[in-house]
Amino acid sequence: MVENLFRKLKAMVSGAAQSPRTPAATGTDAQPVDVEQCVRQLQALSDAIDPALASADAPEVDARCNDLAQFLASLEAHSALPAIRRILGAGYVDLGSAYRQIRRVAEAEMAYAKAIGVLQSITHIDEHRLFATAQLAASKNHLGLLYMDCGPQDKAIAAFDDAIAQRKALARQAPGDCWNLVYLGGALCNRAHIARERGEHRAAMALYDEAIALLDELAPDDDCERSQARFAAMSAAFPGLPEFARQYRVNAQDGKRLLPA
């Protein structure tokens, strides 16, 4: 799971309630749930999937995904709490991403569908709106990648278009969220790849140019003193962000070079 996602989850927990143990529902028999502990447990279970994916150990990936799925299922009993729905949304996005990387289409689709449903249910709540919108966009972008790899392409196009629209809406609501702009650049690049593959060269060029211009602002790449100062300032404010932006920009530039002259 992306580190800044857990940072946002933890910030939500620390600012949301005076006590980390919150009643699951109203009533004297309600069992409390430790939201902060749920965040830690989610992070541990998500982190355990990464080495299994890296080693291409299919049985281990299945086991770790099953652990995460069981944990998320256990939280659904407390889903009346918006804070728990936030955790469920993040967890199902991560579970879908793991299944996507091993091309388990049905399982990935199910995880993303659960993520989208639970995240949509908290977009009307002020303290959760930006987080939920960002994770909805991530779900759509990941679905686009799934369908780009496994088909059908029409579903990939619809998913990427949704992701781009949500990222742009979030940029209007939170213009200072530079991570959102990086991911917007990535989604634009993904959509451009499909346009190029379909022979829609003019549309692909426009999408690549939009992505590159956006990512250039986040990771200046020339040697002038002003650009280097901006890069250093961006790295200090958003650790790791300029490197991500440069990777996405290279991806867009490589795709653009494949277009006919």
Contacts in CASP RR format, 6 or more apart in sequence:
PFRMAT RR
TARGET T0000
AUTHOR 0000-0000-0000
METHOD contacts of the structure
MODEL  1
MVENLFRKLKAMVSGAAQSPRTPAATGTDAQPVDVEQCVRQLQALSDAID
PALASADAPEVDARCNDLAQFLASLEAHSALPAIRRILGAGYVDLGSAYR
QIRRVAEAEMAYAKAIGVLQSITHIDEHRLFATAQLAASKNHLGLLYMDC
GPQDKAIAAFDDAIAQRKALARQAPGDCWNLVYLGGALCNRAHIARERGE
HRAAMALYDEAIALLDELAPDDDCERSQARFAAMSAAFPGLPEFARQYRV
NAQDGKRLLPA
1 42 0 8 1.000
1 43 0 8 1.000
1 46 0 8 1.000
1 47 0 8 1.000
1 90 0 8 1.000
1 91 0 8 1.000
1 94 0 8 1.000
4 179 0 8 1.000
5 90 0 8 1.000
5 135 0 8 1.000
6 39 0 8 1.000
6 42 0 8 1.000
6 43 0 8 1.000
8 131 0 8 1.000
9 39 0 8 1.000
9 42 0 8 1.000
9 86 0 8 1.000
9 87 0 8 1.000
9 90 0 8 1.000
9 131 0 8 1.000
10 36 0 8 1.000
10 39 0 8 1.000
12 83 0 8 1.000
12 86 0 8 1.000
12 127 0 8 1.000
12 128 0 8 1.000
12 131 0 8 1.000
13 20 0 8 1.000
13 35 0 8 1.000
13 36 0 8 1.000
13 39 0 8 1.000
13 83 0 8 1.000
14 36 0 8 1.000
16 35 0 8 1.000
16 83 0 8 1.000
16 127 0 8 1.000
17 35 0 8 1.000
17 83 0 8 1.000
20 34 0 8 1.000
20 35 0 8 1.000
20 36 0 8 1.000
20 37 0 8 1.000
21 32 0 8 1.000
21 33 0 8 1.000
21 34 0 8 1.000
21 35 0 8 1.000
22 32 0 8 1.000
22 33 0 8 1.000
22 35 0 8 1.000
22 81 0 8 1.000
22 83 0 8 1.000
23 30 0 8 1.000
23 31 0 8 1.000
23 32 0 8 1.000
23 33 0 8 1.000
24 30 0 8 1.000
24 31 0 8 1.000
24 32 0 8 1.000
24 33 0 8 1.000
24 77 0 8 1.000
24 78 0 8 1.000
24 80 0 8 1.000
24 81 0 8 1.000
24 84 0 8 1.000
25 78 0 8 1.000
25 80 0 8 1.000
33 75 0 8 1.000
33 78 0 8 1.000
33 81 0 8 1.000
33 84 0 8 1.000
35 81 0 8 1.000
35 83 0 8 1.000
35 84 0 8 1.000
35 87 0 8 1.000
38 75 0 8 1.000
38 84 0 8 1.000
38 87 0 8 1.000
39 87 0 8 1.000
41 71 0 8 1.000
42 68 0 8 1.000
42 71 0 8 1.000
42 87 0 8 1.000
42 90 0 8 1.000
42 91 0 8 1.000
42 94 0 8 1.000
45 64 0 8 1.000
45 67 0 8 1.000
45 68 0 8 1.000
45 71 0 8 1.000
46 68 0 8 1.000
46 91 0 8 1.000
46 94 0 8 1.000
48 64 0 8 1.000
48 67 0 8 1.000
49 61 0 8 1.000
49 64 0 8 1.000
49 65 0 8 1.000
49 68 0 8 1.000
49 94 0 8 1.000
49 98 0 8 1.000
52 60 0 8 1.000
52 61 0 8 1.000
52 63 0 8 1.000
52 64 0 8 1.000
53 61 0 8 1.000
53 98 0 8 1.000
53 101 0 8 1.000
53 102 0 8 1.000
58 102 0 8 1.000
61 98 0 8 1.000
61 102 0 8 1.000
64 98 0 8 1.000
65 95 0 8 1.000
65 98 0 8 1.000
65 99 0 8 1.000
65 107 0 8 1.000
68 91 0 8 1.000
68 94 0 8 1.000
68 95 0 8 1.000
68 98 0 8 1.000
69 95 0 8 1.000
69 111 0 8 1.000
72 88 0 8 1.000
72 91 0 8 1.000
72 92 0 8 1.000
72 95 0 8 1.000
72 114 0 8 1.000
75 84 0 8 1.000
75 87 0 8 1.000
75 88 0 8 1.000
76 88 0 8 1.000
78 84 0 8 1.000
79 85 0 8 1.000
79 88 0 8 1.000
79 118 0 8 1.000
82 122 0 8 1.000
82 125 0 8 1.000
82 127 0 8 1.000
82 128 0 8 1.000
85 118 0 8 1.000
85 119 0 8 1.000
85 121 0 8 1.000
85 122 0 8 1.000
85 128 0 8 1.000
86 122 0 8 1.000
86 128 0 8 1.000
86 131 0 8 1.000
86 132 0 8 1.000
88 114 0 8 1.000
88 115 0 8 1.000
88 118 0 8 1.000
89 114 0 8 1.000
89 115 0 8 1.000
89 118 0 8 1.000
89 119 0 8 1.000
89 135 0 8 1.000
90 115 0 8 1.000
90 135 0 8 1.000
91 115 0 8 1.000
92 111 0 8 1.000
92 112 0 8 1.000
92 114 0 8 1.000
92 115 0 8 1.000
92 118 0 8 1.000
93 111 0 8 1.000
93 112 0 8 1.000
93 115 0 8 1.000
93 135 0 8 1.000
93 138 0 8 1.000
93 139 0 8 1.000
93 142 0 8 1.000
95 111 0 8 1.000
96 107 0 8 1.000
96 108 0 8 1.000
96 111 0 8 1.000
96 112 0 8 1.000
96 115 0 8 1.000
96 142 0 8 1.000
97 108 0 8 1.000
97 142 0 8 1.000
99 107 0 8 1.000
99 108 0 8 1.000
99 111 0 8 1.000
100 108 0 8 1.000
100 142 0 8 1.000
100 145 0 8 1.000
100 146 0 8 1.000
100 149 0 8 1.000
103 149 0 8 1.000
103 150 0 8 1.000
105 146 0 8 1.000
105 150 0 8 1.000
108 142 0 8 1.000
108 143 0 8 1.000
108 146 0 8 1.000
109 143 0 8 1.000
109 146 0 8 1.000
112 139 0 8 1.000
112 142 0 8 1.000
112 143 0 8 1.000
112 146 0 8 1.000
115 135 0 8 1.000
115 139 0 8 1.000
116 136 0 8 1.000
116 139 0 8 1.000
116 140 0 8 1.000
119 132 0 8 1.000
119 135 0 8 1.000
119 136 0 8 1.000
119 139 0 8 1.000
120 132 0 8 1.000
120 136 0 8 1.000
122 128 0 8 1.000
122 129 0 8 1.000
122 132 0 8 1.000
123 129 0 8 1.000
123 132 0 8 1.000
123 133 0 8 1.000
123 136 0 8 1.000
129 173 0 8 1.000
130 170 0 8 1.000
130 173 0 8 1.000
130 174 0 8 1.000
130 177 0 8 1.000
133 166 0 8 1.000
133 169 0 8 1.000
133 170 0 8 1.000
133 173 0 8 1.000
134 170 0 8 1.000
134 177 0 8 1.000
134 180 0 8 1.000
134 183 0 8 1.000
136 166 0 8 1.000
137 162 0 8 1.000
137 163 0 8 1.000
137 166 0 8 1.000
137 167 0 8 1.000
137 170 0 8 1.000
137 180 0 8 1.000
137 183 0 8 1.000
137 187 0 8 1.000
138 163 0 8 1.000
138 183 0 8 1.000
140 159 0 8 1.000
140 160 0 8 1.000
140 162 0 8 1.000
140 163 0 8 1.000
140 166 0 8 1.000
141 159 0 8 1.000
141 160 0 8 1.000
141 163 0 8 1.000
141 183 0 8 1.000
141 186 0 8 1.000
141 187 0 8 1.000
141 190 0 8 1.000
143 155 0 8 1.000
143 156 0 8 1.000
143 159 0 8 1.000
144 155 0 8 1.000
144 156 0 8 1.000
144 159 0 8 1.000
144 160 0 8 1.000
144 163 0 8 1.000
144 190 0 8 1.000
145 156 0 8 1.000
145 190 0 8 1.000
146 156 0 8 1.000
147 153 0 8 1.000
147 155 0 8 1.000
147 156 0 8 1.000
147 159 0 8 1.000
148 156 0 8 1.000
148 190 0 8 1.000
148 193 0 8 1.000
148 194 0 8 1.000
153 194 0 8 1.000
153 197 0 8 1.000
153 198 0 8 1.000
156 194 0 8 1.000
157 191 0 8 1.000
157 194 0 8 1.000
160 187 0 8 1.000
160 190 0 8 1.000
160 191 0 8 1.000
160 194 0 8 1.000
161 191 0 8 1.000
163 187 0 8 1.000
164 184 0 8 1.000
164 187 0 8 1.000
164 188 0 8 1.000
164 191 0 8 1.000
167 180 0 8 1.000
167 181 0 8 1.000
167 183 0 8 1.000
167 184 0 8 1.000
167 185 0 8 1.000
167 187 0 8 1.000
168 184 0 8 1.000
170 177 0 8 1.000
170 180 0 8 1.000
171 177 0 8 1.000
171 180 0 8 1.000
171 181 0 8 1.000
171 184 0 8 1.000
174 180 0 8 1.000
178 218 0 8 1.000
178 234 0 8 1.000
178 237 0 8 1.000
178 238 0 8 1.000
178 241 0 8 1.000
179 238 0 8 1.000
179 241 0 8 1.000
181 214 0 8 1.000
181 217 0 8 1.000
181 218 0 8 1.000
182 215 0 8 1.000
182 218 0 8 1.000
182 241 0 8 1.000
182 244 0 8 1.000
182 245 0 8 1.000
182 248 0 8 1.000
184 214 0 8 1.000
185 210 0 8 1.000
185 211 0 8 1.000
185 214 0 8 1.000
185 215 0 8 1.000
185 248 0 8 1.000
185 252 0 8 1.000
186 211 0 8 1.000
186 215 0 8 1.000
186 248 0 8 1.000
186 251 0 8 1.000
186 252 0 8 1.000
188 207 0 8 1.000
188 208 0 8 1.000
188 210 0 8 1.000
188 211 0 8 1.000
188 214 0 8 1.000
188 252 0 8 1.000
189 207 0 8 1.000
189 208 0 8 1.000
189 211 0 8 1.000
189 248 0 8 1.000
189 251 0 8 1.000
189 252 0 8 1.000
189 255 0 8 1.000
191 207 0 8 1.000
192 203 0 8 1.000
192 204 0 8 1.000
192 207 0 8 1.000
192 208 0 8 1.000
192 211 0 8 1.000
192 252 0 8 1.000
192 255 0 8 1.000
192 256 0 8 1.000
193 204 0 8 1.000
193 255 0 8 1.000
195 201 0 8 1.000
195 203 0 8 1.000
195 204 0 8 1.000
195 207 0 8 1.000
196 204 0 8 1.000
196 255 0 8 1.000
196 258 0 8 1.000
196 259 0 8 1.000
201 259 0 8 1.000
201 260 0 8 1.000
204 256 0 8 1.000
204 259 0 8 1.000
205 256 0 8 1.000
205 259 0 8 1.000
208 252 0 8 1.000
208 253 0 8 1.000
208 255 0 8 1.000
208 256 0 8 1.000
208 259 0 8 1.000
209 256 0 8 1.000
211 248 0 8 1.000
211 249 0 8 1.000
211 252 0 8 1.000
212 249 0 8 1.000
212 252 0 8 1.000
212 253 0 8 1.000
212 256 0 8 1.000
215 245 0 8 1.000
215 246 0 8 1.000
215 248 0 8 1.000
215 249 0 8 1.000
215 252 0 8 1.000
216 249 0 8 1.000
218 234 0 8 1.000
218 241 0 8 1.000
218 242 0 8 1.000
218 245 0 8 1.000
219 231 0 8 1.000
219 234 0 8 1.000
219 241 0 8 1.000
219 242 0 8 1.000
219 243 0 8 1.000
219 245 0 8 1.000
219 246 0 8 1.000
219 249 0 8 1.000
220 227 0 8 1.000
220 228 0 8 1.000
220 230 0 8 1.000
220 231 0 8 1.000
221 227 0 8 1.000
221 246 0 8 1.000
221 249 0 8 1.000
231 242 0 8 1.000
234 241 0 8 1.000
234 242 0 8 1.000
235 241 0 8 1.000
235 242 0 8 1.000
END
